[in-house]
């Protein structure tokens, strides 16, 4: 699990709600919509306009975007 202190703003993570032990892992984004200071960060579920507090989630893994080399290879393969 990733501690809240290690989260990065505007990054995506796999996470699950702490309040629902049977909840599936979902993609969330650490949002700075309410301010850039850590105390104002919130967490938005992808596909929702709702925001929750970071403490409401267990963060499983950071989602890292593919490198530009991979993106170019995928684009070339699609041609």
N, C-alpha and C positions, 0 to 999 in steps of 0.2 A: 504494500500500500504506500501511497505517496502522502507524506504529511502536508497539511495545509500550508505550512511555512515554506514549502518547496514549490508551490504552484507558481505559474507564470501567467501574467495577464494576457488576454486575447489568444490563449492557447486552448486546444481541444484535448479532452481526456476521456478515457473510458471510466465510468463511475457508476455507483449504485447508491440508492437512497438508504441511509442508516435506519430510517423508521420502518422500512419494509424489508425484512430479512429474506423474503421470497422474491424480491424485485430482481428483474433482469438488469444486466449491465447495460448502460446507455451512453451515448455520446453527449458530452456537455462542453460548454465553453465558459472559461473564466472571463467574466464580463467586467468592463470598466465603465459601463453606461452611467453609473451613479457617482463616479469619481475614480481618479487614477491611484489614489492612496489605498493601501491594502485594506484598511478598515471599511472602505466603500465597495470593495469587490463583491460581485454576486456570481451565481452560477445559473446559466441558461441552458435548458435542455434543447437540443437541436429539434427544430420543427415546432417550437413553442415560444410564445412571447412572455411566458412566466419566468420569474427569477426567484431563486432560493439562496440561502446563506451557504457559504462553503462548508460549514460544519454539518450541514444536513446530508453530506455525501461522504462516501468512502471512495477515494480516487485510486483506481487500479493501475492505470498506465497512461502516459502521455501519448497522444497521437502525433507522430512526426510526419510532416509532409514529405513526399518523395523529393529526391534531389532533382535539379533541373536536367541532369543527364538522363535520368529515368523518364522524365516527362518528354524529352525530345525523342527518346527511343520509342515510347508509346505512340507519339504522334506520327513518327515515321512508319511504324508498323501498321497504323491505321490507313495509310495512303495506299 
